[in-house]
Amino acid sequence: MTNYIAKNIKYLRTYYNMSQLDVAEHVGASDKAISAWELGTREPKMGYIQKMADLFCIPTNNFINDDISTYATLPTKETLTLDAQLIQAISQLSIEKKEALLSLIKSEQQK
């Protein structure tokens, strides 16, 4: 099985016109780490892979195992920005508030 992590990081970063520093700040890594991951000289730990998959709204399994450059469509940059803001805001909530928010979202989806 081919691992597409290095290729996908670079492809998605350039597709969304982001610098290595932009990606690094979103995932809590250094720009040097992003460079090494893109070059394939180092592989990110699963936590960083998950954060990058979340940043680019790509399922983690696809981020690792698929050549994203062959996808016909990708989320818009506006969607990514809003999703990233939501993830950041939600991650700072208490468990109780996260559960309440999830209930609210589920009730809105049923309307």
N, C-alpha and C positions, 0 to 999 in steps of 0.2 A: 504494500500500500504506500502511495506517495504522500509525503507530508508537504503541504503547500503553505505552511505558516509564513516563511520568509517572503515568498512571492506575494501572498495576500496582504501582508502588512504594508509593503511598499506600494502595491497596486491601490489599495483602499486609501492610503494616506495621500497619494498623488491625485487619485480620482476626486477626493474631497478637498484638494488644494490645501492640505495641512502640512506643516513642517514636522520634522522629527520631534522638535521641542513641544509642539502642540499635542502630539500623541502622547509624549512622555508625561506632560502635565496632567492629561486626562487619566492616565493609568497609574501614575505614581512611580514612574521609572525615570531614568536619565535619558537624555537624547543620545548619549553614547551607547546605551543599552539598545535603544530602538535601531540605531545604525547596525550594531552587531547582529540583531535579530533579522534585519532586512538582508544583510549579507550572508546570513546562514552560518556565521562563525560561532554563534551561540543561539540556544533555543530558550524562549521565555518559559518561565514556570507557569503552571496551569492557571494560577491566580491572575497573572498578567494576560494570558490568552483569553480568559473569561472577560476581563475588563475591556480588552480590545474588541472582542466579539460584541459586547454590549454597546460600546462606543459606536461601532459601525452597523449595529442592528442586524447582525448576522448570527445565526445559531452557531454555537461553539463547535459542534461537530463539522459543520460546513466550513467554518473558518480554518479548521485543521486539515480536512480531507478533500476539499473541493478547490478547483481553480476558479476563484471568484471572478477573474477577468473574463470568463466565458459566460457569465450571467447576463441575461438580456436586460434586466432592470435592477436597479439598486435604489434604496431609499434616497430621497432628496436631502441636501445639506440642511435645509430648514427642519426637516423631520429629525435628523440626527441631533441638531442643536437642541430642539425641544425635548427629545428623549433623554439626552445627556443631562439637561437641567432637571428633569423629573427624577431621574435616577439619583442624582446628587442630593436633591431635596429629600427624597424618600429615605435615602440611606442614613440621614441624620435624625430621623424620627424614632421615637421609642417603639417598642414592640406593640404596645397597646394602640398607639396612633397608626401604625402600619396596618394592624388588623382592622381598625375602623375605616381606614382609607380603602382597603381591599373590599370591605363590605359595601362601601359607597359605590365603588367602581362596578362591582357585580350587579348591584341594584340598578345602576344606570344602563348597563348593558342589556338588562332584561326589559327595558322600556321600549 
